[in-house]
Amino acid sequence: QLQASGGGLVQAGGSLRLSCAASGFTFDDHGIGWFRQVPGKEREGVSWISMSNSRMSNDRTYYTDSVKGRFTTSSDNAKKLVYLQMNGLKPEDTAVYYCSAVGLWKIRGGDPFRYEYDYWGQGTLVTVSS
């Protein structure tokens, strides 16, 4: 249903682009979130993007504070792909990154990470060395 790729090892200050390929559900009715998790810590929402073209552009994406200005999420709806461009990587960005889909009918504004997500991909490991 969702397959994340693009992780790897990078030095601090470097960049990586993660990709999430979706299949098996109506893409345009969902939002795609990127989450990350470090062993022993809670999973954290990183970014979110709505696949619906009806949302205003400034309401279509959401980022957690720690990645604002460094990470950018985008999509190619025709290919059912979502990207997470990560620039200015820091060692604290090291984690397993997951993409996940949530039905837009669930979203009522505010933090999009607090809803129950419907589909999860396998994770891709991002390691940032200092």
C-alpha positions as CSV (number, residue, x, y, z in Angstrom):
1,Q,0.0,0.0,0.0
2,L,2.8,2.4,0.9
3,Q,6.5,2.0,0.3
4,A,9.1,4.4,1.5
5,S,12.6,4.6,0.1
6,G,15.5,6.9,-0.1
7,G,17.1,6.6,3.3
8,G,20.8,6.4,3.8
9,L,23.8,7.7,5.6
10,V,24.7,11.4,5.2
11,Q,26.9,13.9,6.9
12,A,25.5,16.7,9.0
13,G,24.4,19.6,6.7
14,G,23.7,17.2,3.9
15,S,20.5,16.4,2.1
16,L,18.4,13.4,1.3
17,R,15.1,12.9,-0.5
18,L,12.7,10.3,0.7
19,S,10.0,8.9,-1.6
20,C,6.7,7.2,-0.7
21,A,4.9,5.2,-3.4
22,A,1.1,4.6,-2.8
23,S,-1.2,2.0,-4.2
24,G,-4.4,0.2,-3.4
25,F,-6.5,3.2,-2.2
26,T,-7.9,6.4,-3.6
27,F,-4.9,8.7,-3.4
28,D,-6.8,12.0,-3.8
29,D,-8.9,11.4,-0.8
30,H,-6.0,11.1,1.6
31,G,-3.3,13.0,3.2
32,I,0.2,11.6,3.5
33,G,2.2,12.0,6.6
34,W,5.9,11.4,7.2
35,F,6.7,10.2,10.7
36,R,10.0,9.2,12.3
37,Q,11.0,7.0,15.2
38,V,14.1,6.5,17.2
39,P,14.4,3.2,19.2
40,G,13.1,3.9,22.7
41,K,11.3,7.1,21.8
42,E,7.8,7.9,20.7
43,R,7.0,8.2,17.0
44,E,7.0,11.8,15.9
45,G,5.1,13.4,13.1
46,V,7.4,15.3,10.7
47,S,5.4,16.5,7.7
48,W,2.0,16.2,6.1
49,I,0.5,16.9,2.7
50,S,-3.0,16.8,1.4
51,M,-3.5,15.0,-1.9
52,S,-6.7,17.0,-2.6
53,N,-6.2,19.8,-5.1
54,S,-9.2,21.5,-3.5
55,R,-7.3,22.7,-0.5
56,M,-5.7,26.1,-0.5
57,S,-2.0,25.9,-1.2
58,N,-1.1,27.3,2.2
59,D,-3.3,24.8,3.9
60,R,-2.0,21.8,2.1
61,T,1.1,21.1,4.0
62,Y,2.1,21.0,7.6
63,Y,5.5,20.6,9.4
64,T,6.6,20.0,12.9
65,D,8.5,22.9,14.3
66,S,11.9,21.2,14.3
67,V,12.0,20.7,10.5
68,K,10.4,23.9,9.3
69,G,12.6,25.7,6.8
70,R,14.7,22.5,6.3
71,F,12.3,19.9,5.1
72,T,9.8,20.1,2.2
73,T,7.1,17.7,1.3
74,S,5.6,17.5,-2.2
75,S,3.6,15.2,-4.3
76,D,3.2,13.9,-7.8
77,N,-0.5,12.9,-7.8
78,A,-0.3,11.4,-11.3
79,K,2.4,9.0,-10.2
80,K,1.0,8.6,-6.6
81,L,4.3,9.6,-5.1
82,V,5.0,11.8,-2.1
83,Y,8.4,13.2,-1.4
84,L,10.2,14.5,1.6
85,Q,13.2,16.7,0.7
86,M,15.4,17.0,3.7
87,N,18.1,19.7,3.7
88,G,20.4,20.9,6.4
89,L,20.2,17.5,8.1
90,K,21.3,17.3,11.7
91,P,22.3,14.2,13.8
92,E,19.0,14.5,15.7
93,D,17.2,13.8,12.5
94,T,18.5,10.3,12.6
95,A,15.6,7.9,12.7
96,V,13.5,5.4,10.8
97,Y,11.2,7.4,8.6
98,Y,7.7,6.1,7.7
99,C,5.0,7.4,5.4
100,S,1.4,6.9,6.2
101,A,-2.0,7.8,4.8
102,V,-5.0,9.2,6.5
103,G,-8.4,9.8,5.0
104,L,-9.1,13.5,4.5
105,W,-12.6,13.1,5.9
106,K,-11.0,12.6,9.3
107,I,-9.1,15.8,9.3
108,R,-10.8,18.6,11.2
109,G,-7.9,21.1,11.3
110,G,-5.0,21.6,13.6
111,D,-2.3,19.0,14.1
112,P,-2.8,16.4,11.3
113,F,-0.6,13.9,13.2
114,R,-3.2,13.3,16.0
115,Y,-5.6,11.4,13.8
116,E,-5.7,7.6,13.3
117,Y,-3.8,6.8,10.1
118,D,-5.2,4.1,7.8
119,Y,-2.1,2.8,6.0
120,W,1.5,2.6,6.9
121,G,4.6,1.8,4.9
122,Q,7.7,0.1,6.0
123,G,10.4,2.4,7.3
124,T,13.5,3.7,5.7
125,L,16.5,4.5,7.9
126,V,18.1,7.9,7.8
127,T,21.4,8.3,9.6
128,V,23.1,11.6,10.0
129,S,26.7,11.6,11.1
130,S,28.2,14.6,12.9
